[in-house]
Amino acid sequence: MLKEGQIRIPSGCAISAVISKEGKRMSGEKIIESMKPMHDRSNGLGGGFAAYGIYPEYRQQYALHVFCNDKICKDECEKFLKESFEVVKSEYIPTRKIPEITDEPIIRRYFVSPLSSVLSSMQLDEKEYVVRIVTKINTEMKGVYVFSCGKNMGAFKAVGFPEDVGRFYKLEEYEGYCWTAHGRYPTNTPGWWGGAHPFALLDYTIVHNGEISSYDANRRFIEMFGYKCNLQTDTEVITYIADYLLRRQGLTLNETASVIAAPFWKTISNKPRAEREKLTYLRTVFSSLLVTGPFSIILGFEGGLMALNDRLKLRSMVVGEYEDKVYIASEEAAIRAMEPLAQNIYSPAGGEAVIIKVKDGDINGR
């Protein structure tokens, strides 16, 4: 007789999120708890979290979270960062030793500001400059990987089960207005620290359950615009798609969802004229960014979340509410672990974007 945990979970990987619509900060304890009922959706080869609003005292700086293989790599990285930014503060990211997490690299964080003189000479805005510097580090500097680079937020990830990763990083000591989490069950790619979710670029983070059959087409298109997919996992490309569509193309969240999970042509043909023309334009112009295959994703960004299923809803995702908070997870049990009194539990339809934004309060903690 097969015991629990001895079979492959066909819908493996777990995602979870919570956001306060009033911008109230909460500790990371609840998001860690949400991953425990979904333990068997992971296999210990990757877990991680993203948190927003956790660095109010450095809200004007970009928080770079960095893995380094050794001291030589760390010193080389720090030399390059000092040439590219004003480094306001640098330190080790606090961790605790636990037997479940092993072979950890050097884990540092740097609060940095782009040098105005460099921005002027290169004629770049600061976000594009940060993206270019991070891309250069991650593609050209061996043994170094910047795995988070947004303002007043950060990603925390490792090889391990997510509840262990949360304890490893002491996330119960942080407070943020929004948290996302992921437990990984890799099927086609290796389990390694850089390949764990979330994937982050600027303030965008992605956690994903599923498999992207359109990865090669998506990758070839997005790499024409300077992005580099080199982290040995298909999910990475979704983060770059989000950045390209939202930041560089100026699309709205709903428009971005209509590219990633574009409606079928038959569905589009039945829409009112104005909507039909808009959806036709998006599907035609950005056809190479349609993500196919089974997926449920949560996109985190400054001030909000967007959850999205594939068009056929081949991966589970549920949403619930309680007071000012909205909860999203692969299973209702995860939501109940965060808030037993959660209400209005429902499963979004395939391709239906669930968008939550902070309405009141101050997400920067001022």
ZAKETOR-534842 format. One record per residue (C-alpha): residue in three letters; x, z, y. Coordinates in nm, 2 decimals, decimal comma. Each point is the difference from the previous one (the first is absolute). Last residue first. Layout:
ZAKETOR-534842
res:Ala; X:X; Z:Z; Y:Y
...
end
This chain:
ZAKETOR-534842
res:Arg; X:0,58; Z:0,70; Y:5,63
res:Gly; X:-0,05; Z:-0,05; Y:-0,37
res:Asn; X:0,06; Z:-0,37; Y:0,00
res:Ile; X:-0,34; Z:-0,07; Y:-0,17
res:Asp; X:-0,18; Z:0,16; Y:0,29
res:Gly; X:-0,37; Z:0,08; Y:-0,06
res:Asp; X:-0,28; Z:-0,25; Y:-0,02
res:Lys; X:-0,09; Z:-0,31; Y:-0,19
res:Val; X:0,28; Z:-0,03; Y:-0,26
res:Lys; X:-0,07; Z:-0,32; Y:-0,18
res:Ile; X:-0,15; Z:-0,07; Y:-0,34
res:Ile; X:-0,03; Z:-0,35; Y:-0,14
res:Val; X:-0,15; Z:-0,07; Y:-0,34
res:Ala; X:0,04; Z:-0,38; Y:-0,07
res:Glu; X:-0,23; Z:-0,16; Y:-0,25
res:Gly; X:0,17; Z:-0,25; Y:-0,22
res:Gly; X:-0,17; Z:0,13; Y:-0,31
res:Ala; X:-0,26; Z:0,25; Y:0,09
res:Pro; X:0,09; Z:0,35; Y:0,11
res:Ser; X:-0,07; Z:0,28; Y:-0,25
res:Tyr; X:-0,20; Z:0,30; Y:0,13
res:Ile; X:0,01; Z:0,37; Y:0,06
res:Asn; X:-0,22; Z:0,10; Y:0,29
res:Gln; X:0,11; Z:0,37; Y:-0,02
res:Ala; X:0,32; Z:0,20; Y:-0,07
res:Leu; X:-0,07; Z:0,37; Y:-0,08
res:Pro; X:0,29; Z:0,03; Y:-0,25
res:Glu; X:0,24; Z:-0,12; Y:0,27
res:Met; X:0,36; Z:-0,10; Y:-0,10
res:Ala; X:-0,05; Z:0,04; Y:-0,38
res:Arg; X:-0,35; Z:-0,15; Y:0,04
res:Ile; X:0,16; Z:-0,32; Y:0,15
res:Ala; X:0,24; Z:-0,02; Y:-0,29
res:Ala; X:-0,29; Z:0,04; Y:-0,25
res:Glu; X:-0,18; Z:-0,28; Y:0,17
res:Glu; X:0,26; Z:-0,24; Y:-0,13
res:Ser; X:0,23; Z:-0,27; Y:0,15
res:Ala; X:-0,01; Z:0,19; Y:0,33
res:Ile; X:-0,13; Z:0,00; Y:0,36
res:Tyr; X:-0,10; Z:0,30; Y:0,20
res:Val; X:-0,14; Z:0,01; Y:0,36
res:Lys; X:0,02; Z:0,31; Y:0,20
res:Asp; X:-0,21; Z:0,12; Y:0,30
res:Glu; X:-0,25; Z:0,20; Y:-0,20
res:Tyr; X:0,03; Z:-0,11; Y:-0,36
res:Glu; X:0,01; Z:-0,36; Y:-0,11
res:Gly; X:0,05; Z:-0,21; Y:-0,31
res:Val; X:0,15; Z:-0,34; Y:-0,11
res:Val; X:0,06; Z:-0,14; Y:-0,34
res:Met; X:0,24; Z:-0,26; Y:-0,14
res:Ser; X:0,03; Z:-0,16; Y:-0,34
res:Arg; X:0,19; Z:-0,32; Y:-0,07
res:Leu; X:-0,15; Z:-0,33; Y:-0,10
res:Lys; X:-0,22; Z:-0,02; Y:0,30
res:Leu; X:-0,06; Z:-0,37; Y:-0,02
res:Arg; X:0,11; Z:-0,07; Y:0,36
res:Asp; X:0,30; Z:0,23; Y:-0,02
res:Asn; X:-0,06; Z:0,35; Y:0,14
res:Leu; X:0,08; Z:0,12; Y:0,35
res:Ala; X:0,06; Z:0,33; Y:0,18
res:Met; X:0,10; Z:0,01; Y:0,37
res:Leu; X:0,13; Z:0,31; Y:0,16
res:Gly; X:0,04; Z:0,13; Y:0,35
res:Gly; X:0,18; Z:0,12; Y:0,32
res:Glu; X:0,34; Z:-0,14; Y:-0,06
res:Phe; X:-0,02; Z:-0,20; Y:-0,32
res:Gly; X:-0,08; Z:0,06; Y:-0,37
res:Leu; X:-0,11; Z:-0,29; Y:-0,22
res:Ile; X:-0,16; Z:0,11; Y:-0,33
res:Ile; X:-0,01; Z:-0,25; Y:-0,28
res:Ser; X:-0,21; Z:-0,08; Y:-0,30
res:Phe; X:0,11; Z:-0,30; Y:-0,21
res:Pro; X:-0,07; Z:-0,23; Y:-0,28
res:Gly; X:0,15; Z:-0,35; Y:0,05
res:Thr; X:0,01; Z:-0,22; Y:0,31
res:Val; X:0,13; Z:0,07; Y:0,35
res:Leu; X:-0,09; Z:-0,27; Y:0,24
res:Leu; X:0,31; Z:-0,03; Y:0,23
res:Ser; X:0,07; Z:-0,37; Y:-0,09
res:Ser; X:-0,34; Z:-0,10; Y:0,14
res:Phe; X:0,07; Z:0,14; Y:0,34
res:Val; X:-0,11; Z:-0,30; Y:0,21
res:Thr; X:-0,28; Z:-0,11; Y:-0,24
res:Arg; X:-0,14; Z:0,34; Y:-0,09
res:Leu; X:0,01; Z:0,13; Y:0,36
res:Tyr; X:-0,16; Z:-0,32; Y:0,14
res:Thr; X:-0,27; Z:-0,01; Y:-0,26
res:Leu; X:-0,08; Z:0,37; Y:0,06
res:Lys; X:-0,03; Z:-0,07; Y:0,37
res:Glu; X:-0,22; Z:-0,31; Y:-0,04
res:Arg; X:-0,23; Z:0,18; Y:-0,25
res:Glu; X:-0,03; Z:0,30; Y:0,23
res:Ala; X:-0,11; Z:-0,22; Y:0,29
res:Arg; X:-0,23; Z:-0,21; Y:-0,22
res:Pro; X:-0,18; Z:0,28; Y:-0,18
res:Lys; X:0,14; Z:0,06; Y:-0,35
res:Asn; X:-0,11; Z:-0,18; Y:-0,32
res:Ser; X:0,30; Z:-0,24; Y:0,00
res:Ile; X:0,24; Z:0,30; Y:0,01
res:Thr; X:-0,14; Z:0,14; Y:-0,33
res:Lys; X:0,03; Z:-0,34; Y:-0,17
res:Trp; X:0,36; Z:-0,02; Y:0,13
res:Phe; X:0,08; Z:0,33; Y:-0,16
res:Pro; X:0,07; Z:0,28; Y:0,25
res:Ala; X:0,37; Z:0,06; Y:0,09
res:Ala; X:0,15; Z:0,32; Y:-0,13
res:Ile; X:0,33; Z:-0,01; Y:0,19
res:Val; X:-0,13; Z:-0,23; Y:0,27
res:Ser; X:-0,34; Z:0,15; Y:0,06
res:Ala; X:0,17; Z:0,35; Y:-0,01
res:Thr; X:0,22; Z:-0,12; Y:0,29
res:Glu; X:-0,30; Z:-0,11; Y:0,19
res:Asn; X:-0,17; Z:0,34; Y:-0,05
res:Leu; X:0,32; Z:0,17; Y:0,11
res:Thr; X:0,02; Z:-0,21; Y:0,31
res:Leu; X:0,25; Z:-0,29; Y:0,03
res:Gly; X:0,28; Z:0,01; Y:0,25
res:Gln; X:0,22; Z:-0,25; Y:-0,17
res:Arg; X:0,33; Z:0,20; Y:0,02
res:Arg; X:-0,14; Z:0,35; Y:-0,02
res:Leu; X:-0,31; Z:-0,02; Y:-0,22
res:Leu; X:0,07; Z:-0,32; Y:-0,21
res:Tyr; X:0,37; Z:0,03; Y:-0,04
res:Asp; X:0,00; Z:0,38; Y:-0,05
res:Ala; X:-0,27; Z:-0,01; Y:-0,26
res:Ile; X:0,17; Z:-0,29; Y:-0,18
res:Tyr; X:0,32; Z:0,20; Y:0,00
res:Thr; X:-0,16; Z:0,30; Y:-0,16
res:Ile; X:-0,18; Z:-0,22; Y:-0,25
res:Val; X:0,34; Z:-0,15; Y:-0,10
res:Glu; X:0,14; Z:0,33; Y:-0,12
res:Thr; X:-0,27; Z:0,03; Y:-0,26
res:Asp; X:0,16; Z:-0,25; Y:-0,23
res:Thr; X:0,29; Z:0,21; Y:-0,10
res:Gln; X:0,37; Z:-0,05; Y:-0,03
res:Leu; X:0,09; Z:0,12; Y:0,35
res:Asn; X:0,14; Z:-0,32; Y:0,13
res:Cys; X:-0,28; Z:-0,17; Y:0,20
res:Lys; X:0,16; Z:-0,10; Y:0,33
res:Tyr; X:-0,20; Z:-0,07; Y:0,31
res:Gly; X:0,14; Z:-0,25; Y:0,26
res:Phe; X:-0,31; Z:-0,22; Y:0,05
res:Met; X:0,06; Z:-0,24; Y:-0,28
res:Glu; X:0,02; Z:0,30; Y:-0,23
res:Ile; X:-0,38; Z:0,05; Y:0,04
res:Phe; X:-0,09; Z:-0,34; Y:-0,15
res:Arg; X:0,24; Z:0,02; Y:-0,30
res:Arg; X:-0,11; Z:0,36; Y:-0,07
res:Asn; X:-0,37; Z:-0,07; Y:0,00
res:Ala; X:0,04; Z:-0,31; Y:-0,23
res:Asp; X:0,22; Z:0,20; Y:-0,23
res:Tyr; X:-0,23; Z:0,31; Y:0,00
res:Ser; X:-0,33; Z:-0,18; Y:-0,07
res:Ser; X:-0,05; Z:0,18; Y:-0,33
res:Ile; X:0,02; Z:0,34; Y:0,18
res:Glu; X:-0,05; Z:0,29; Y:-0,24
res:Gly; X:-0,21; Z:0,31; Y:0,06
res:Asn; X:0,00; Z:0,33; Y:0,18
res:His; X:0,15; Z:-0,01; Y:0,34
res:Val; X:0,13; Z:0,24; Y:0,27
res:Ile; X:0,10; Z:-0,18; Y:0,32
res:Thr; X:0,15; Z:0,14; Y:0,32
res:Tyr; X:0,00; Z:-0,14; Y:0,35
res:Asp; X:0,15; Z:0,21; Y:0,28
res:Leu; X:0,32; Z:-0,20; Y:0,02
res:Leu; X:0,04; Z:-0,15; Y:-0,35
res:Ala; X:-0,09; Z:0,21; Y:-0,30
res:Phe; X:-0,04; Z:-0,04; Y:-0,37
res:Pro; X:-0,17; Z:0,30; Y:-0,14
res:His; X:0,08; Z:-0,02; Y:-0,29
res:Ala; X:0,30; Z:0,02; Y:-0,24
res:Gly; X:0,23; Z:-0,30; Y:-0,02
res:Gly; X:0,27; Z:0,16; Y:0,21
res:Trp; X:0,03; Z:0,30; Y:-0,23
res:Trp; X:0,01; Z:-0,20; Y:-0,32
res:Gly; X:-0,25; Z:-0,10; Y:-0,27
res:Pro; X:0,05; Z:-0,35; Y:-0,11
res:Thr; X:-0,25; Z:-0,29; Y:0,04
res:Asn; X:-0,26; Z:-0,16; Y:-0,22
res:Thr; X:-0,23; Z:0,28; Y:-0,11
res:Pro; X:0,07; Z:0,28; Y:0,25
res:Tyr; X:-0,24; Z:0,31; Y:-0,02
res:Arg; X:0,05; Z:0,16; Y:0,34
res:Gly; X:-0,17; Z:0,29; Y:0,15
res:His; X:-0,08; Z:-0,05; Y:0,37
res:Ala; X:-0,09; Z:0,21; Y:0,30
res:Thr; X:-0,14; Z:-0,04; Y:0,35
res:Trp; X:-0,03; Z:0,26; Y:0,28
res:Cys; X:-0,15; Z:0,01; Y:0,34
res:Tyr; X:-0,02; Z:0,25; Y:0,29
res:Gly; X:0,34; Z:0,15; Y:-0,10
res:Glu; X:0,15; Z:0,34; Y:-0,07
res:Tyr; X:0,32; Z:0,06; Y:-0,20
res:Glu; X:0,09; Z:0,31; Y:-0,20
res:Glu; X:-0,22; Z:-0,09; Y:-0,30
res:Leu; X:0,22; Z:-0,32; Y:-0,02
res:Lys; X:0,29; Z:0,20; Y:-0,14
res:Tyr; X:0,18; Z:-0,33; Y:-0,09
res:Phe; X:0,04; Z:0,10; Y:-0,37
res:Arg; X:-0,34; Z:0,15; Y:-0,01
res:Gly; X:-0,16; Z:-0,33; Y:0,10
res:Val; X:0,22; Z:-0,19; Y:-0,24
res:Asp; X:-0,11; Z:0,23; Y:-0,28
res:Glu; X:-0,37; Z:-0,07; Y:0,08
res:Pro; X:0,08; Z:-0,37; Y:0,02
res:Phe; X:0,16; Z:-0,03; Y:-0,35
res:Gly; X:0,37; Z:-0,09; Y:0,03
res:Val; X:0,23; Z:-0,26; Y:0,14
res:Ala; X:-0,01; Z:0,07; Y:0,38
res:Lys; X:-0,20; Z:-0,04; Y:0,31
res:Phe; X:-0,06; Z:0,15; Y:0,35
res:Ala; X:-0,13; Z:-0,23; Y:0,28
res:Gly; X:0,00; Z:0,11; Y:0,36
res:Met; X:-0,20; Z:0,03; Y:0,32
res:Asn; X:0,04; Z:0,08; Y:0,37
res:Lys; X:0,15; Z:-0,35; Y:0,06
res:Gly; X:0,07; Z:-0,23; Y:-0,28
res:Cys; X:0,31; Z:-0,09; Y:-0,20
res:Ser; X:-0,04; Z:0,09; Y:-0,37
res:Phe; X:0,19; Z:-0,10; Y:-0,31
res:Val; X:0,33; Z:-0,09; Y:0,16
res:Tyr; X:0,22; Z:-0,09; Y:-0,30
res:Val; X:0,38; Z:0,04; Y:-0,03
res:Gly; X:0,22; Z:-0,06; Y:-0,30
res:Lys; X:0,10; Z:-0,35; Y:0,11
res:Met; X:-0,06; Z:-0,08; Y:0,37
res:Glu; X:-0,11; Z:-0,36; Y:0,04
res:Thr; X:-0,36; Z:-0,02; Y:-0,10
res:Asn; X:-0,13; Z:0,34; Y:0,08
res:Ile; X:0,22; Z:0,05; Y:0,30
res:Lys; X:-0,09; Z:-0,34; Y:0,15
res:Thr; X:-0,37; Z:0,05; Y:-0,06
res:Val; X:0,01; Z:0,34; Y:0,17
res:Ile; X:0,18; Z:-0,15; Y:0,30
res:Arg; X:-0,24; Z:-0,29; Y:0,02
res:Val; X:-0,31; Z:0,22; Y:-0,03
res:Val; X:0,13; Z:0,24; Y:0,26
res:Tyr; X:0,06; Z:-0,29; Y:0,25
res:Glu; X:-0,35; Z:-0,14; Y:-0,07
res:Lys; X:-0,14; Z:0,34; Y:0,08
res:Glu; X:0,21; Z:0,04; Y:0,32
res:Asp; X:-0,10; Z:-0,32; Y:0,16
res:Leu; X:0,27; Z:-0,27; Y:-0,01
res:Gln; X:0,19; Z:-0,19; Y:0,27
res:Met; X:0,33; Z:0,05; Y:-0,18
res:Ser; X:0,19; Z:0,10; Y:0,31
res:Ser; X:-0,29; Z:0,21; Y:0,13
res:Leu; X:-0,05; Z:0,17; Y:-0,34
res:Val; X:0,37; Z:0,08; Y:-0,02
res:Ser; X:0,01; Z:0,15; Y:0,35
res:Ser; X:-0,31; Z:0,21; Y:-0,08
res:Leu; X:0,17; Z:0,15; Y:-0,31
res:Pro; X:-0,27; Z:0,05; Y:-0,27
res:Ser; X:-0,10; Z:0,36; Y:-0,04
res:Val; X:0,09; Z:0,21; Y:-0,32
res:Phe; X:-0,11; Z:0,29; Y:-0,20
res:Tyr; X:0,21; Z:-0,01; Y:-0,31
res:Arg; X:-0,09; Z:0,12; Y:-0,35
res:Arg; X:0,22; Z:0,05; Y:-0,30
res:Ile; X:-0,03; Z:0,00; Y:-0,38
res:Ile; X:0,32; Z:-0,02; Y:-0,20
res:Pro; X:-0,11; Z:-0,14; Y:-0,34
res:Glu; X:-0,20; Z:0,20; Y:-0,26
res:Asp; X:0,10; Z:-0,03; Y:-0,36
res:Thr; X:-0,27; Z:0,24; Y:-0,11
res:Ile; X:-0,35; Z:0,11; Y:0,09
res:Glu; X:-0,19; Z:0,20; Y:-0,27
res:Pro; X:0,26; Z:0,28; Y:-0,01
res:Ile; X:-0,08; Z:0,11; Y:0,35
res:Lys; X:0,25; Z:0,04; Y:0,29
res:Arg; X:-0,18; Z:0,02; Y:0,33
res:Thr; X:0,02; Z:-0,26; Y:0,27
res:Pro; X:0,05; Z:0,00; Y:0,38
res:Ile; X:0,08; Z:-0,34; Y:0,14
res:Tyr; X:0,37; Z:0,02; Y:0,10
res:Glu; X:0,06; Z:-0,03; Y:0,37
res:Ser; X:0,04; Z:-0,23; Y:0,30
res:Lys; X:-0,13; Z:0,05; Y:0,36
res:Val; X:-0,02; Z:-0,20; Y:0,32
res:Val; X:0,19; Z:-0,31; Y:-0,14
res:Glu; X:0,00; Z:-0,25; Y:0,29
res:Phe; X:-0,01; Z:-0,32; Y:-0,20
res:Ser; X:0,19; Z:-0,30; Y:-0,13
res:Glu; X:0,36; Z:0,11; Y:0,01
res:Lys; X:-0,09; Z:0,35; Y:-0,10
res:Leu; X:-0,20; Z:-0,14; Y:-0,29
res:Phe; X:0,29; Z:-0,21; Y:-0,12
res:Lys; X:0,23; Z:0,30; Y:-0,02
res:Glu; X:-0,27; Z:0,21; Y:-0,17
res:Cys; X:-0,04; Z:-0,27; Y:-0,27
res:Glu; X:0,37; Z:-0,02; Y:-0,07
res:Asp; X:0,02; Z:0,38; Y:-0,02
res:Lys; X:-0,29; Z:0,02; Y:-0,24
res:Cys; X:0,14; Z:-0,27; Y:-0,22
res:Ile; X:0,33; Z:0,18; Y:-0,03
res:Lys; X:-0,18; Z:0,33; Y:-0,06
res:Asp; X:-0,19; Z:-0,14; Y:-0,30
res:Asn; X:-0,30; Z:-0,21; Y:-0,12
res:Cys; X:-0,18; Z:0,03; Y:0,33
res:Phe; X:-0,38; Z:0,03; Y:0,04
res:Val; X:-0,13; Z:-0,01; Y:0,36
res:His; X:-0,30; Z:0,12; Y:0,19
res:Leu; X:0,01; Z:-0,14; Y:0,36
res:Ala; X:-0,23; Z:0,18; Y:0,24
res:Tyr; X:-0,05; Z:-0,22; Y:0,31
res:Gln; X:0,01; Z:0,20; Y:0,32
res:Gln; X:-0,27; Z:0,08; Y:0,25
res:Arg; X:-0,19; Z:0,24; Y:-0,24
res:Tyr; X:0,30; Z:0,21; Y:-0,05
res:Glu; X:-0,17; Z:0,34; Y:0,06
res:Pro; X:-0,32; Z:-0,14; Y:-0,15
res:Tyr; X:0,18; Z:-0,07; Y:-0,34
res:Ile; X:-0,27; Z:0,04; Y:-0,26
res:Gly; X:-0,27; Z:-0,21; Y:0,16
res:Tyr; X:-0,04; Z:-0,24; Y:-0,29
res:Ala; X:0,10; Z:0,07; Y:-0,36
res:Ala; X:0,09; Z:-0,24; Y:-0,28
res:Phe; X:0,04; Z:0,11; Y:-0,36
res:Gly; X:0,19; Z:-0,09; Y:-0,32
res:Gly; X:0,02; Z:-0,03; Y:-0,37
res:Gly; X:0,20; Z:-0,22; Y:-0,24
res:Leu; X:0,11; Z:-0,03; Y:-0,36
res:Gly; X:-0,18; Z:0,31; Y:-0,12
res:Asn; X:-0,26; Z:-0,18; Y:-0,21
res:Ser; X:-0,29; Z:0,00; Y:0,24
res:Arg; X:-0,37; Z:-0,05; Y:-0,06
res:Asp; X:0,03; Z:0,30; Y:-0,23
res:His; X:0,04; Z:0,24; Y:0,29
res:Met; X:-0,32; Z:-0,10; Y:0,17
res:Pro; X:-0,15; Z:0,35; Y:0,01
res:Lys; X:0,34; Z:0,12; Y:0,15
res:Met; X:0,02; Z:-0,26; Y:0,28
res:Ser; X:-0,26; Z:0,16; Y:0,23
res:Glu; X:0,19; Z:0,33; Y:0,00
res:Ile; X:0,29; Z:-0,17; Y:0,17
res:Ile; X:-0,24; Z:-0,13; Y:0,27
res:Lys; X:-0,13; Z:0,35; Y:0,04
res:Glu; X:0,34; Z:0,17; Y:0,06
res:Gly; X:0,12; Z:-0,25; Y:0,25
res:Ser; X:-0,11; Z:0,22; Y:0,29
res:Met; X:-0,27; Z:-0,10; Y:0,24
res:Arg; X:0,00; Z:-0,13; Y:0,36
res:Lys; X:-0,32; Z:-0,06; Y:0,18
res:Gly; X:-0,03; Z:-0,36; Y:0,14
res:Glu; X:-0,37; Z:0,02; Y:0,04
res:Lys; X:-0,06; Z:-0,26; Y:-0,27
res:Ser; X:0,21; Z:0,20; Y:-0,24
res:Ile; X:0,15; Z:-0,22; Y:-0,27
res:Val; X:0,04; Z:0,05; Y:-0,37
res:Ala; X:0,15; Z:-0,24; Y:-0,26
res:Ser; X:0,05; Z:-0,06; Y:-0,37
res:Ile; X:0,14; Z:-0,27; Y:-0,23
res:Ala; X:0,07; Z:0,01; Y:-0,37
res:Cys; X:0,17; Z:-0,25; Y:-0,21
res:Gly; X:-0,13; Z:-0,11; Y:-0,34
res:Ser; X:-0,31; Z:-0,21; Y:-0,06
res:Pro; X:0,10; Z:-0,09; Y:-0,35
res:Ile; X:0,13; Z:0,36; Y:-0,07
res:Arg; X:0,26; Z:-0,06; Y:-0,28
res:Ile; X:-0,06; Z:0,24; Y:-0,29
res:Gln; X:0,18; Z:0,32; Y:-0,10
res:Gly; X:-0,11; Z:0,20; Y:0,31
res:Glu; X:-0,31; Z:0,15; Y:-0,16
res:Lys; X:0,05; Z:0,01; Y:-0,37
res:Leu; X:-0,04; Z:-0,28; Y:-0,25
res:Met; X:-0,14; Z:0,10; Y:-0,34
end
